[in-house]
Amino acid sequence: MPASPSEPAPDSYFISSGSGKHHPLFPGVDLRVTAGQGIMLSVVEFQAGGVVPEHSHPHEQMGYLVSGRLEFTVGGMTRILEPGDLWRIPGGVPHRVVALDGPAVALDVFHPIREDYL
């Protein structure tokens, strides 16, 4: 049965590792994004010392640290995050990230979809 216009085709239910739209975001920071209809998932790979400078955007963002250690500053509060830690950033709140000690991998979810990453 073909998918309806509001549903993805069955062959797009699963996304292979390493696929998705690739963005070299900043020196030492790369991401791959995959979007649905209302949410976006991004896998962020940091090299040691990689920095996402302070910025803000209107999108709500939540994330999960898969591996490595990150120094995260959100709304002026700084924390060192380790694997398994999560964050939530309301739209418009300034935030910054620095990879510590070595590489790190994080998973970010955005709502609504960040059109600038498509």
Number of C-alpha atoms within 10 A of each C-alpha: 5 8 9 8 7 7 12 13 12 10 7 9 8 7 10 7 7 11 10 17 13 17 14 12 15 13 12 16 22 18 23 21 21 18 19 11 10 10 13 20 22 21 22 21 23 28 19 18 18 21 20 18 12 13 12 16 14 13 17 17 18 16 19 19 21 18 19 20 23 28 15 18 16 19 14 10 8 13 11 14 19 16 15 11 15 15 13 13 18 16 15 13 16 16 19 17 21 21 25 19 12 14 18 24 22 22 19 20 22 20 16 17 19 19 8 5 16 14
